[in-house]
Amino acid sequence: MRYLILMICLVLVGCNPAKKPTQSVAEIKREVNSLMNDWHAAASEANYENYFSKMDSISVFIGTDASENWDKKAFQDFSKPYFDKGKAWDFKVLERNVYTSKNSEVVWFDELLSTWMGTCRGSGVLEKESNEWKIKHYVLSVTIPNDDIQKVIVATKERDSIFQSKFLK
């Protein structure tokens, strides 16, 4: 009887293998780099549909201003006038690092960008759903050299104080 139970357990375990990634990490990184490059290109070409089609319906975009924490709809509303004028923004990738989860269905990345604001950093999370990568979360940050941080603190002190007072009540 013990042998029968052991055999049944082995069969059940053998019939239910762990899900293994179907793509190599290198292939995933190529796909993600291509999607992100296309996403940035869509903005520079003011291609609204192409740009927002790469973002998940529940995606979040966090901009450089402390007040810019947008769900997709709010970000679309903010961005539409820029796209309608035929000039959104033009970010050129200088460097990107892509990391994958163990199951290869989630990736996160960081990137350095050349922008009209100077060097910026982007970071984000993508998830693969129905064989398609979608941007779930993106954060755009202005980089500040450590030697210049005191000047920035002085320049933003008054506005930061007003902004933070909303949260400190």
Z-matrix of the N, CA and C atoms (Angstrom, degrees):
N
C 1 1.452
C 2 1.532 1 110.58
N 3 1.350 2 116.45 1 -40.28
C 4 1.463 3 119.14 2 178.78
C 5 1.520 4 110.73 3 -61.25
N 6 1.321 5 116.22 4 -38.30
C 7 1.467 6 119.69 5 179.67
C 8 1.525 7 110.84 6 -65.88
N 9 1.301 8 117.55 7 -36.41
C 10 1.457 9 121.80 8 178.93
C 11 1.531 10 110.10 9 -65.55
N 12 1.322 11 116.55 10 -44.62
C 13 1.471 12 121.04 11 178.65
C 14 1.526 13 109.86 12 -64.37
N 15 1.331 14 117.28 13 -42.97
C 16 1.459 15 121.38 14 177.97
C 17 1.527 16 110.82 15 -60.81
N 18 1.313 17 117.14 16 -43.55
C 19 1.470 18 121.59 17 179.51
C 20 1.532 19 110.87 18 -63.54
N 21 1.318 20 117.55 19 -42.32
C 22 1.469 21 121.14 20 179.03
C 23 1.528 22 110.12 21 -63.07
N 24 1.323 23 116.49 22 -43.39
C 25 1.480 24 120.40 23 178.65
C 26 1.521 25 111.02 24 -61.90
N 27 1.314 26 116.98 25 -44.01
C 28 1.471 27 120.30 26 179.56
C 29 1.523 28 111.45 27 -63.69
N 30 1.312 29 116.83 28 -40.37
C 31 1.463 30 120.54 29 178.45
C 32 1.527 31 110.12 30 -64.35
N 33 1.318 32 116.66 31 -45.23
C 34 1.464 33 120.10 32 -179.73
C 35 1.518 34 111.77 33 -62.78
N 36 1.303 35 118.16 34 -43.05
C 37 1.463 36 121.81 35 177.93
C 38 1.522 37 110.06 36 -64.68
N 39 1.315 38 117.05 37 -42.38
C 40 1.459 39 121.42 38 -179.74
C 41 1.516 40 113.12 39 -66.50
N 42 1.314 41 117.71 40 -28.50
C 43 1.469 42 121.29 41 -179.32
C 44 1.516 43 112.42 42 -83.85
N 45 1.306 44 117.28 43 -6.92
C 46 1.451 45 120.75 44 -175.58
C 47 1.527 46 109.75 45 -127.28
N 48 1.336 47 117.12 46 62.36
C 49 1.461 48 118.53 47 -176.96
C 50 1.525 49 111.36 48 -67.56
N 51 1.328 50 114.77 49 154.44
C 52 1.466 51 120.03 50 176.74
C 53 1.525 52 108.69 51 -63.52
N 54 1.304 53 115.99 52 143.08
C 55 1.462 54 120.83 53 179.49
C 56 1.520 55 109.48 54 -69.57
N 57 1.313 56 115.74 55 122.68
C 58 1.455 57 120.63 56 -179.67
C 59 1.526 58 109.02 57 -105.60
N 60 1.318 59 116.77 58 146.13
C 61 1.461 60 119.57 59 177.31
C 62 1.533 61 110.38 60 -59.38
N 63 1.317 62 115.25 61 140.19
C 64 1.464 63 119.40 62 179.17
C 65 1.525 64 111.46 63 -91.93
N 66 1.307 65 117.35 64 -8.69
C 67 1.461 66 122.08 65 179.96
C 68 1.516 67 110.15 66 -121.27
N 69 1.307 68 114.46 67 152.40
C 70 1.463 69 118.55 68 174.83
C 71 1.526 70 109.01 69 -76.93
N 72 1.311 71 115.68 70 160.07
C 73 1.468 72 120.57 71 177.18
C 74 1.524 73 109.95 72 -60.26
N 75 1.334 74 117.03 73 -38.09
C 76 1.470 75 120.76 74 179.21
C 77 1.532 76 110.72 75 -62.73
N 78 1.335 77 117.72 76 -40.68
C 79 1.470 78 120.75 77 178.23
C 80 1.522 79 110.91 78 -65.70
N 81 1.320 80 116.31 79 -41.74
C 82 1.466 81 120.73 80 178.89
C 83 1.520 82 109.96 81 -61.75
N 84 1.324 83 116.66 82 -45.42
C 85 1.466 84 119.89 83 179.78
C 86 1.521 85 111.09 84 -62.51
N 87 1.317 86 118.03 85 -38.93
C 88 1.479 87 120.65 86 177.16
C 89 1.529 88 110.38 87 -62.31
N 90 1.329 89 116.97 88 -44.87
C 91 1.472 90 121.01 89 179.36
C 92 1.523 91 111.26 90 -61.64
N 93 1.331 92 116.07 91 -46.27
C 94 1.466 93 120.64 92 -178.30
C 95 1.527 94 110.36 93 -65.83
N 96 1.323 95 117.51 94 -43.62
C 97 1.467 96 120.27 95 177.61
C 98 1.521 97 110.83 96 -60.90
N 99 1.319 98 117.04 97 -41.89
C 100 1.463 99 120.79 98 178.70
C 101 1.525 100 111.11 99 -63.18
N 102 1.339 101 116.55 100 -45.95
C 103 1.464 102 119.83 101 179.60
C 104 1.520 103 110.99 102 -61.70
N 105 1.323 104 117.19 103 -46.12
C 106 1.464 105 119.84 104 -178.35
C 107 1.527 106 111.53 105 -66.96
N 108 1.326 107 117.32 106 -39.01
C 109 1.469 108 119.76 107 176.21
C 110 1.529 109 110.78 108 -63.05
N 111 1.336 110 116.42 109 -41.96
C 112 1.474 111 120.69 110 177.28
C 113 1.518 112 110.85 111 -64.17
N 114 1.324 113 116.89 112 -37.92
C 115 1.465 114 121.46 113 179.99
C 116 1.525 115 110.37 114 -62.92
N 117 1.325 116 116.37 115 -47.98
C 118 1.466 117 120.04 116 178.13
C 119 1.531 118 110.85 117 -64.49
N 120 1.337 119 117.42 118 -39.22
C 121 1.473 120 120.76 119 178.88
C 122 1.529 121 110.59 120 -64.24
N 123 1.328 122 117.26 121 -39.09
C 124 1.468 123 120.61 122 179.42
C 125 1.528 124 110.79 123 -60.51
N 126 1.321 125 117.18 124 -37.81
C 127 1.468 126 120.01 125 177.07
C 128 1.524 127 109.75 126 -66.67
N 129 1.323 128 117.39 127 -45.11
C 130 1.471 129 119.77 128 -177.67
C 131 1.527 130 111.41 129 -66.09
N 132 1.342 131 117.38 130 -25.39
C 133 1.472 132 122.02 131 177.66
C 134 1.524 133 111.65 132 -94.02
N 135 1.314 134 116.91 133 2.02
C 136 1.467 135 123.44 134 -176.99
C 137 1.524 136 111.17 135 54.65
N 138 1.329 137 116.10 136 41.93
C 139 1.459 138 122.39 137 178.39
C 140 1.533 139 108.37 138 -96.56
N 141 1.317 140 114.16 139 87.58
C 142 1.466 141 122.40 140 -173.78
C 143 1.530 142 112.23 141 -56.18
N 144 1.334 143 116.48 142 -50.48
C 145 1.473 144 120.45 143 -177.04
C 146 1.523 145 111.59 144 -61.26
N 147 1.329 146 117.11 145 -46.62
C 148 1.455 147 120.82 146 -179.12
C 149 1.528 148 110.75 147 -64.36
N 150 1.307 149 116.55 148 -40.88
C 151 1.463 150 120.89 149 -179.40
C 152 1.527 151 110.79 150 -61.94
N 153 1.326 152 116.85 151 -54.21
C 154 1.462 153 119.61 152 -173.60
C 155 1.529 154 113.28 153 -78.31
N 156 1.322 155 117.96 154 -16.48
C 157 1.470 156 119.69 155 176.76
C 158 1.533 157 111.63 156 -69.06
N 159 1.306 158 117.23 157 -19.34
C 160 1.460 159 121.44 158 -179.49
C 161 1.529 160 112.01 159 -84.64
N 162 1.316 161 116.31 160 -8.95
C 163 1.462 162 121.12 161 -179.82
C 164 1.526 163 109.38 162 -100.22
N 165 1.322 164 115.92 163 138.93
C 166 1.451 165 121.80 164 177.41
C 167 1.532 166 109.83 165 -67.07
N 168 1.306 167 116.35 166 156.12
C 169 1.473 168 120.40 167 -179.02
C 170 1.529 169 111.86 168 -61.78
N 171 1.323 170 117.57 169 -24.44
C 172 1.472 171 120.75 170 179.81
C 173 1.530 172 112.02 171 -107.57
N 174 1.326 173 116.40 172 20.54
C 175 1.463 174 119.73 173 -176.91
C 176 1.527 175 112.26 174 -68.87
N 177 1.325 176 113.61 175 161.54
C 178 1.462 177 122.24 176 179.00
C 179 1.524 178 107.67 177 -128.01
N 180 1.333 179 116.26 178 136.52
C 181 1.463 180 122.23 179 174.81
C 182 1.511 181 107.14 180 -121.07
N 183 1.329 182 115.90 181 123.97
C 184 1.462 183 121.24 182 178.12
C 185 1.521 184 107.55 183 -111.45
N 186 1.328 185 115.87 184 118.57
C 187 1.457 186 121.42 185 -177.12
C 188 1.516 187 112.71 186 -91.01
N 189 1.305 188 115.02 187 -171.46
C 190 1.465 189 121.35 188 -175.16
C 191 1.530 190 113.24 189 -77.61
N 192 1.319 191 118.48 190 -23.45
C 193 1.460 192 122.04 191 177.84
C 194 1.528 193 108.28 192 -84.39
N 195 1.305 194 117.63 193 141.63
C 196 1.467 195 121.56 194 -178.01
C 197 1.528 196 112.59 195 -58.21
N 198 1.315 197 117.78 196 -24.51
C 199 1.467 198 120.79 197 -179.27
C 200 1.530 199 112.63 198 -84.61
N 201 1.320 200 117.87 199 -7.10
C 202 1.467 201 121.30 200 -173.76
C 203 1.530 202 111.99 201 -91.36
N 204 1.316 203 115.06 202 83.98
C 205 1.462 204 122.94 203 174.21
C 206 1.524 205 105.31 204 -129.88
N 207 1.345 206 115.49 205 91.35
C 208 1.455 207 121.61 206 -169.39
C 209 1.518 208 113.28 207 -109.16
N 210 1.331 209 116.90 208 138.83
C 211 1.455 210 118.98 209 163.88
C 212 1.532 211 106.45 210 -76.85
N 213 1.302 212 118.06 211 173.07
C 214 1.466 213 120.96 212 -173.73
C 215 1.525 214 111.89 213 -57.28
N 216 1.324 215 117.00 214 -46.40
C 217 1.473 216 120.74 215 -177.40
C 218 1.525 217 110.97 216 -60.92
N 219 1.309 218 117.37 217 -45.65
C 220 1.467 219 120.46 218 179.74
C 221 1.523 220 110.91 219 -64.48
N 222 1.333 221 116.66 220 -38.95
C 223 1.470 222 120.03 221 178.47
C 224 1.525 223 110.75 222 -67.75
N 225 1.323 224 117.02 223 -37.99
C 226 1.467 225 120.22 224 175.57
C 227 1.531 226 110.49 225 -61.85
N 228 1.314 227 116.82 226 -45.24
C 229 1.467 228 121.24 227 179.80
C 230 1.526 229 111.05 228 -61.08
N 231 1.332 230 116.58 229 -43.98
C 232 1.464 231 120.92 230 178.37
C 233 1.530 232 110.84 231 -63.41
N 234 1.330 233 116.73 232 -42.37
C 235 1.463 234 122.17 233 -172.15
C 236 1.519 235 114.83 234 -80.24
N 237 1.311 236 117.39 235 -27.78
C 238 1.472 237 121.44 236 -171.80
C 239 1.531 238 113.45 237 -52.22
N 240 1.322 239 120.54 238 -45.61
C 241 1.467 240 119.24 239 179.89
C 242 1.535 241 113.30 240 -59.51
N 243 1.333 242 117.09 241 -35.27
C 244 1.462 243 120.27 242 178.17
C 245 1.523 244 110.64 243 -67.47
N 246 1.326 245 116.49 244 -45.68
C 247 1.458 246 120.78 245 178.64
C 248 1.529 247 110.63 246 -64.26
N 249 1.339 248 117.17 247 -40.35
C 250 1.473 249 121.18 248 -179.88
C 251 1.524 250 112.33 249 -62.72
N 252 1.332 251 117.24 250 -30.74
C 253 1.470 252 121.28 251 178.13
C 254 1.517 253 111.76 252 -78.50
N 255 1.356 254 116.34 253 -6.28
C 256 1.461 255 120.18 254 179.16
C 257 1.516 256 113.47 255 83.24
N 258 1.340 257 116.58 256 10.52
C 259 1.461 258 120.06 257 179.98
C 260 1.521 259 108.63 258 -144.50
N 261 1.321 260 115.65 259 100.57
C 262 1.465 261 119.05 260 175.86
C 263 1.525 262 107.00 261 -94.04
N 264 1.300 263 119.33 262 -108.47
C 265 1.469 264 121.90 263 178.27
C 266 1.514 265 108.47 264 -137.03
N 267 1.311 266 114.89 265 159.31
C 268 1.465 267 120.61 266 -175.23
C 269 1.526 268 108.65 267 -129.15
N 270 1.322 269 115.58 268 97.95
C 271 1.460 270 121.66 269 179.54
C 272 1.518 271 108.55 270 -105.57
N 273 1.317 272 116.58 271 127.71
C 274 1.464 273 122.62 272 177.90
C 275 1.524 274 108.69 273 -106.81
N 276 1.307 275 116.13 274 129.05
C 277 1.465 276 121.02 275 -178.86
C 278 1.524 277 110.03 276 -75.74
N 279 1.313 278 115.67 277 127.09
C 280 1.464 279 122.23 278 174.32
C 281 1.523 280 110.30 279 -94.14
N 282 1.335 281 115.36 280 -38.65
C 283 1.463 282 121.28 281 -177.08
C 284 1.525 283 108.13 282 -159.58
N 285 1.335 284 115.81 283 144.70
C 286 1.475 285 119.29 284 175.49
C 287 1.522 286 108.74 285 -143.42
N 288 1.322 287 115.51 286 138.10
C 289 1.463 288 123.40 287 174.05
C 290 1.520 289 107.43 288 -117.02
N 291 1.332 290 116.43 289 129.22
C 292 1.461 291 121.72 290 -178.73
C 293 1.526 292 108.77 291 -119.75
N 294 1.323 293 115.49 292 135.26
C 295 1.462 294 122.46 293 -178.58
C 296 1.524 295 108.96 294 -125.22
N 297 1.329 296 117.70 295 144.90
C 298 1.461 297 120.80 296 -176.71
C 299 1.521 298 111.50 297 -118.84
N 300 1.326 299 115.22 298 149.28
C 301 1.462 300 120.71 299 173.89
C 302 1.524 301 108.94 300 -75.88
N 303 1.314 302 116.40 301 167.44
C 304 1.461 303 120.75 302 -179.27
C 305 1.523 304 112.38 303 -60.36
N 306 1.325 305 116.81 304 -36.56
C 307 1.464 306 118.89 305 -179.09
C 308 1.534 307 112.48 306 -88.13
N 309 1.324 308 117.18 307 0.30
C 310 1.475 309 124.01 308 177.01
C 311 1.522 310 113.79 309 61.93
N 312 1.321 311 117.24 310 22.57
C 313 1.459 312 120.40 311 178.34
C 314 1.522 313 112.47 312 -104.93
N 315 1.333 314 116.28 313 -8.57
C 316 1.465 315 122.02 314 177.54
C 317 1.516 316 107.43 315 -131.40
N 318 1.325 317 115.56 316 135.51
C 319 1.464 318 120.41 317 173.43
C 320 1.515 319 108.18 318 -129.30
N 321 1.304 320 115.94 319 154.77
C 322 1.458 321 121.99 320 172.06
C 323 1.520 322 106.78 321 -134.77
N 324 1.317 323 115.49 322 156.31
C 325 1.463 324 119.26 323 -174.51
C 326 1.511 325 110.15 324 -151.02
N 327 1.309 326 114.70 325 163.40
C 328 1.457 327 122.03 326 168.06
C 329 1.517 328 106.25 327 -134.11
N 330 1.307 329 115.94 328 149.17
C 331 1.462 330 120.15 329 -178.81
C 332 1.515 331 110.34 330 -146.11
N 333 1.322 332 114.92 331 148.42
C 334 1.457 333 121.65 332 170.18
C 335 1.513 334 107.19 333 -101.43
N 336 1.326 335 115.52 334 138.08
C 337 1.462 336 121.73 335 -174.43
C 338 1.521 337 111.21 336 -128.44
N 339 1.314 338 115.37 337 143.20
C 340 1.461 339 121.21 338 168.73
C 341 1.522 340 106.35 339 -94.49
N 342 1.340 341 116.99 340 121.37
C 343 1.462 342 121.69 341 -175.40
C 344 1.527 343 109.95 342 -136.26
N 345 1.320 344 116.30 343 175.52
C 346 1.465 345 121.15 344 176.07
C 347 1.530 346 110.78 345 -64.92
N 348 1.346 347 117.09 346 -17.67
C 349 1.464 348 121.75 347 178.56
C 350 1.524 349 111.63 348 -90.49
N 351 1.316 350 117.22 349 -0.32
C 352 1.461 351 122.41 350 -172.89
C 353 1.518 352 108.81 351 101.08
N 354 1.313 353 116.34 352 -151.11
C 355 1.463 354 120.29 353 179.20
C 356 1.520 355 109.30 354 -78.29
N 357 1.324 356 115.37 355 126.89
C 358 1.460 357 121.48 356 176.18
C 359 1.522 358 109.06 357 -121.55
N 360 1.310 359 114.37 358 164.97
C 361 1.458 360 120.47 359 175.19
C 362 1.523 361 107.82 360 -119.76
N 363 1.318 362 114.76 361 133.69
C 364 1.452 363 121.00 362 172.19
C 365 1.511 364 108.35 363 -114.83
N 366 1.308 365 115.94 364 149.91
C 367 1.461 366 120.04 365 172.95
C 368 1.514 367 107.17 366 -148.57
N 369 1.315 368 115.36 367 153.03
C 370 1.443 369 117.14 368 -177.27
C 371 1.504 370 113.96 369 -167.20
N 372 1.335 371 113.45 370 177.75
C 373 1.454 372 123.22 371 179.49
C 374 1.522 373 107.69 372 -131.54
N 375 1.326 374 115.72 373 135.08
C 376 1.460 375 122.33 374 174.99
C 377 1.521 376 108.34 375 -123.74
N 378 1.327 377 115.42 376 150.45
C 379 1.452 378 120.45 377 176.55
C 380 1.517 379 108.22 378 -131.63
N 381 1.323 380 115.14 379 142.77
C 382 1.459 381 120.60 380 179.06
C 383 1.521 382 108.47 381 -93.42
N 384 1.326 383 114.61 382 121.05
C 385 1.460 384 121.28 383 178.71
C 386 1.515 385 107.83 384 -132.38
N 387 1.303 386 117.25 385 130.42
C 388 1.470 387 122.16 386 -178.89
C 389 1.525 388 110.60 387 51.76
N 390 1.313 389 115.22 388 43.92
C 391 1.471 390 122.64 389 176.44
C 392 1.525 391 114.04 390 66.40
N 393 1.331 392 117.26 391 20.84
C 394 1.466 393 120.92 392 -178.99
C 395 1.526 394 109.51 393 -134.40
N 396 1.335 395 115.81 394 132.58
C 397 1.465 396 120.92 395 176.48
C 398 1.512 397 109.63 396 -78.15
N 399 1.333 398 116.69 397 137.36
C 400 1.458 399 122.80 398 176.35
C 401 1.525 400 108.75 399 -132.01
N 402 1.320 401 115.34 400 139.00
C 403 1.462 402 121.00 401 175.51
C 404 1.527 403 107.68 402 -73.69
N 405 1.320 404 115.46 403 123.52
C 406 1.464 405 121.22 404 179.15
C 407 1.525 406 111.39 405 -98.83
N 408 1.329 407 115.27 406 -33.76
C 409 1.470 408 120.16 407 -172.39
C 410 1.518 409 107.89 408 -153.43
N 411 1.334 410 116.33 409 132.64
C 412 1.462 411 120.49 410 177.49
C 413 1.519 412 108.84 411 -139.13
N 414 1.329 413 115.35 412 136.02
C 415 1.464 414 121.51 413 178.83
C 416 1.526 415 108.13 414 -125.56
N 417 1.319 416 116.48 415 126.66
C 418 1.461 417 122.86 416 175.95
C 419 1.518 418 108.51 417 -109.38
N 420 1.322 419 116.40 418 126.63
C 421 1.468 420 121.31 419 -178.60
C 422 1.523 421 110.22 420 -128.86
N 423 1.317 422 115.31 421 143.27
C 424 1.456 423 120.71 422 172.64
C 425 1.522 424 106.71 423 -84.60
N 426 1.309 425 116.90 424 131.74
C 427 1.466 426 119.35 425 178.27
C 428 1.526 427 109.07 426 -85.45
N 429 1.312 428 114.91 427 142.31
C 430 1.468 429 120.88 428 179.99
C 431 1.525 430 107.68 429 -128.70
N 432 1.310 431 117.86 430 120.72
C 433 1.463 432 119.24 431 177.16
C 434 1.535 433 109.85 432 -59.62
N 435 1.309 434 115.85 433 139.82
C 436 1.471 435 120.31 434 -178.46
C 437 1.524 436 112.40 435 -53.66
N 438 1.331 437 117.43 436 -36.96
C 439 1.466 438 120.86 437 -179.11
C 440 1.534 439 112.70 438 -67.01
N 441 1.346 440 117.08 439 -17.43
C 442 1.470 441 121.11 440 -177.56
C 443 1.525 442 113.64 441 -105.20
N 444 1.312 443 118.29 442 0.57
C 445 1.460 444 120.60 443 -173.48
C 446 1.528 445 112.56 444 -62.58
N 447 1.325 446 119.16 445 -35.02
C 448 1.466 447 120.55 446 -179.72
C 449 1.527 448 111.13 447 -63.21
N 450 1.332 449 117.37 448 -37.70
C 451 1.469 450 120.74 449 177.96
C 452 1.532 451 110.51 450 -64.44
N 453 1.313 452 116.18 451 -39.35
C 454 1.468 453 120.73 452 179.61
C 455 1.521 454 110.07 453 -67.92
N 456 1.313 455 116.83 454 -42.07
C 457 1.465 456 120.48 455 178.54
C 458 1.529 457 110.07 456 -58.44
N 459 1.307 458 117.19 457 -44.73
C 460 1.469 459 121.47 458 178.93
C 461 1.536 460 110.09 459 -63.91
N 462 1.342 461 116.44 460 -43.76
C 463 1.468 462 120.75 461 -177.15
C 464 1.525 463 112.73 462 -66.67
N 465 1.334 464 117.97 463 -29.60
C 466 1.464 465 120.40 464 -175.51
C 467 1.526 466 113.81 465 -106.10
N 468 1.307 467 117.63 466 -0.83
C 469 1.471 468 121.51 467 -172.82
C 470 1.531 469 113.04 468 -55.92
N 471 1.329 470 117.59 469 -48.43
C 472 1.461 471 120.07 470 -176.88
C 473 1.527 472 111.34 471 -65.39
N 474 1.321 473 116.99 472 -48.82
C 475 1.471 474 119.80 473 179.86
C 476 1.526 475 111.63 474 -64.50
N 477 1.330 476 117.70 475 -39.86
C 478 1.464 477 120.72 476 177.84
C 479 1.526 478 110.51 477 -60.90
N 480 1.311 479 116.54 478 -40.75
C 481 1.458 480 120.87 479 -179.82
C 482 1.530 481 110.46 480 -61.71
N 483 1.328 482 116.25 481 -45.78
C 484 1.471 483 120.98 482 178.89
C 485 1.526 484 110.12 483 -64.17
N 486 1.320 485 117.44 484 -45.96
C 487 1.455 486 122.08 485 -178.93
C 488 1.533 487 110.93 486 -62.74
N 489 1.313 488 117.23 487 -46.98
C 490 1.462 489 120.82 488 -177.26
C 491 1.528 490 112.70 489 -68.35
N 492 1.326 491 116.78 490 -25.49
C 493 1.467 492 119.25 491 -179.09
C 494 1.520 493 111.65 492 -61.49
N 495 1.327 494 118.14 493 -26.84
C 496 1.479 495 121.58 494 177.41
C 497 1.534 496 111.24 495 -63.72
N 498 1.311 497 116.00 496 -29.71
C 499 1.474 498 120.85 497 -175.85
C 500 1.516 499 113.02 498 -95.25
N 501 1.319 500 116.76 499 -17.43
C 502 1.464 501 120.87 500 -173.07
C 503 1.526 502 113.38 501 -96.85
N 504 1.315 503 117.15 502 6.73
C 505 1.472 504 120.79 503 -178.52
C 506 1.497 505 111.44 504 -75.04
